[in-house]
C-alpha cells in the first residue's frame, strides 16, 4: 500500500501514487518462445525473504547466546579476581587485590563486561547465526537466480546485526 501525494504548481493539482520504499529484490527471467521475446520479473519483498521461520531461527539463536552471558560474565569476573589474588606483584592489569571490591570492584565489573560483550564477541555471534541460518536461506531462494539470492543475503545480515546489537545494548549485568 502506498500514500497519495498532492503535488503541483500554480492552480493545477496533480495526484500521483507514491510507492513505499520497501527493500525488494528484483529477479529477471528472460525466455524465448519462437520469435517472441518474453521477459518476466519476480519481485521478492523483505517480508518474503525474512519469513517467520527465518526470523524465529535468528531470534532463537540470539536468545540462546544472550542467556549464557550472565554466567560467562560471572566466570570472567571471578577469573580477574583470582588473577589479582594470585599475582606475584599483587596487581593484575593495574588492579590491586587488597582494594577489591571496595575501590576497584566497579573496574573489575567493567573489565568482565567488556570481555563478554565486546564487539568481537558480537561479530562472532553474527557470523555464527549467519552460518546457522544459511541452509534455511538457501532453501528459500533455491528457485531464484544467483544474482537475486546474492542481493537478498545482505538484508538478512543487517537483520541479524540489528538484533544482536539490540540484545547486547539491553544486557543487564552485575
C-alpha positions in Angstrom: 0.0 0.0 0.0 1.3 3.4 -0.8 0.5 7.0 0.0 -1.2 9.6 -2.1 0.7 12.8 -2.8 -0.9 16.0 -3.9 1.8 17.7 -5.9 1.6 20.6 -8.3 2.3 24.1 -9.2 0.0 27.1 -9.5 -3.6 26.3 -9.8 -3.2 22.7 -11.1 -3.2 20.0 -8.6 -2.0 16.5 -9.5 -2.4 13.4 -7.5 0.1 10.7 -8.0 0.6 7.3 -6.3 3.8 7.2 -4.3 5.1 3.7 -3.7 6.6 2.9 -0.3 10.3 2.2 -0.3 10.5 -1.4 1.0 13.6 -3.5 0.5 13.0 -5.7 -2.5 15.0 -8.0 -4.8 14.2 -8.0 -8.5 14.7 -11.1 -10.4 14.5 -11.1 -14.2 14.0 -14.2 -16.2 14.3 -13.9 -20.0 12.7 -16.6 -22.0 12.4 -17.0 -25.8 9.5 -18.7 -27.3 9.7 -19.0 -31.1 10.2 -15.4 -32.4 8.7 -13.7 -29.3 11.0 -12.4 -26.6 9.3 -12.8 -23.2 10.7 -11.3 -20.1 9.3 -11.8 -16.6 10.4 -10.0 -13.4 9.9 -11.6 -10.0 9.9 -9.3 -7.0 10.9 -10.7 -3.7 10.0 -8.4 -0.8 11.8 -8.3 2.5 8.8 -10.0 4.1 9.2 -12.9 1.8 12.9 -13.1 2.4 12.7 -12.7 6.1 9.8 -15.0 6.7 8.6 -16.1 10.1 10.7 -19.3 10.1 13.9 -17.4 9.4 13.2 -14.6 11.8 12.3 -17.1 14.5 15.5 -19.0 14.0 17.6 -15.8 14.2 15.9 -14.6 17.3 16.2 -18.0 18.9 19.9 -18.2 18.2 20.4 -14.7 19.7 18.4 -15.5 22.8 20.3 -18.8 23.3 23.6 -16.9 23.3 22.4 -13.9 25.4 21.1 -16.4 28.1 24.7 -17.6 28.5 26.2 -14.2 29.0 25.5 -13.7 32.8 27.3 -16.9 33.7 30.2 -16.1 31.3 30.3 -12.6 33.0 30.5 -14.2 36.4 33.2 -16.6 35.3 35.3 -13.7 33.8 34.8 -11.6 36.9 35.9 -14.5 39.2 38.9 -15.1 36.9 40.0 -11.5 37.1 39.7 -11.5 40.9 41.7 -14.8 41.1 44.4 -13.3 38.8 44.6 -10.3 41.2 44.8 -12.5 44.2 47.5 -14.9 42.8 49.6 -12.3 41.1 53.2 -12.1 42.4 53.3 -8.4 42.2 49.9 -8.0 43.9 48.4 -6.4 40.9 46.7 -7.6 37.8 46.2 -5.2 34.9 46.7 -2.3 37.3 44.1 -3.7 39.8 45.2 -4.4 43.4 43.6 -7.3 45.1 43.7 -5.6 48.5 41.5 -2.8 47.0 38.8 -5.3 45.9 35.8 -4.9 45.9 35.6 -1.5 47.7 37.9 0.5 45.4 38.3 -1.4 42.2 35.1 -3.6 42.2 33.4 -1.4 39.5 36.5 -1.6 37.3 36.6 -5.4 37.6 32.9 -5.5 36.6 33.6 -3.2 33.6 36.5 -5.4 32.5 34.4 -8.6 32.8 31.6 -6.9 30.9 33.9 -5.8 28.1 35.2 -9.4 27.8 31.8 -11.0 27.4 30.1 -8.3 25.4 32.8 -6.9 23.2 32.5 -6.0 19.5 34.5 -9.1 18.7 32.0 -11.3 20.7 29.1 -9.6 18.8 30.8 -10.2 15.5 31.5 -13.9 16.2 27.8 -14.3 17.2 26.6 -12.6 14.0 28.9 -14.8 11.9 27.6 -18.0 13.8 24.0 -17.1 13.3 24.6 -16.2 9.6 26.2 -19.6 9.1 23.4 -21.3 11.1 20.6 -19.9 9.0 22.4 -20.4 5.7 20.6 -23.7 4.9 17.2 -22.1 5.5 18.1 -19.1 3.3 19.4 -21.4 0.6 16.2 -23.5 0.6 14.0 -20.3 0.5 16.0 -19.0 -2.5 16.8 -22.2 -4.4 14.5 -21.2 -7.3 15.9 -17.7 -7.6 18.6 -16.8 -9.9 22.0 -16.4 -8.2 22.2 -12.6 -8.5 18.8 -12.2 -6.7 20.0 -14.5 -4.0 23.2 -12.6 -3.6 21.2 -9.3 -3.4 18.9 -10.7 -0.7 21.7 -12.1 1.5 22.8 -8.6 2.9 19.2 -7.9 4.1 19.4 -10.9 6.3 22.8 -10.0 7.6 21.5 -6.5 8.5 18.6 -8.0 10.3 20.9 -10.3 12.3 23.3 -7.4 13.1 20.5 -5.1 14.3 19.0 -7.7 16.6 22.4 -8.8 18.0 23.3 -5.2 18.7 19.8 -4.6 20.3 20.2 -7.6 22.5 23.6 -6.6 23.7 22.6 -3.0 24.3 19.9 -4.2 26.7 22.1 -6.6 28.6 21.9 -6.1 32.4 24.9 -7.5 34.3 26.0 -7.0 37.9 
